[in-house]
């Protein structure tokens, strides 16, 4: 029961984070034209470009879906 609650909270946090990165990507998709930087992406430096924001949004949303799925399987 506690594990399910933790997983569902994790799912909600990842969902909100993914949606926030998706909104940031939508706002800056045609403004910031810097190239993709693996160093900036992996080491969580400030100033993500739109491609990095989109990747973080996809990562957050898929993590949210998988944790919710695991929580449902635990029932």
N, C-alpha and C positions, 0 to 999 in steps of 0.2 A: 504494500500500500504506500509506504513512504517512497519507495523507488519510483512508483508511478507518478506521484506528485512531483518529485524532482525532475523526472523526464518531461512531464507536461509543462513545468515552469521553464525548463531549458528550451522546449519547443516554442513557447510563447516568446521568450527573449530572442531566440534566433529568428523567429518570424518578424518581429519588430525591427531588428537590426537589418535583416534582408530587405524589408520594405523601405527603410530609411536609405540604404545604399542605392536601391532602385530609383527612388525619387531624386537623389543627388545625381545619379547617372543621367536621368532624363533632363534635369536642369542644365547640365554642363556638357551634354553630348556633342554639341557643335561649337562650343566656345573654346575648350581646352584641347589643343591638338598636339600635346606632347606625346612622344612615343612611349610604349610600354616599358616599364623598368622592373625587372625581376627583383632587384635589390630593394627598391621602394616597396614593392608588394610583399616580399617575404619578411622584411624587418619592421613593418608597420610604421614607416616614416610618414610624416604629414604631407598632404598634398597629392592625393591619389588622382590620376587622370581618369577619364571616363571609362576606359576599358577595364582598369583595375577596379573601379566602383561596380561595374557590371559583374565582374568575376566574383567579387565579395558578396554581391546581392544573390547571385546564383548559389554560392556556397552556403550562405545563411539560410536561404529558403529550402535547399535540399537537406541541410542538417535538421531543420525544423520538421520537415516531413518524415525523415527517418526516425527521429526521436519520438514523434507522436505515434508512428507505426509500432515501434518497440513497446511503448507504453500500452498500446491497445493489445498487443500480443501477450502482455503480462496479465491480462484480466483472466 
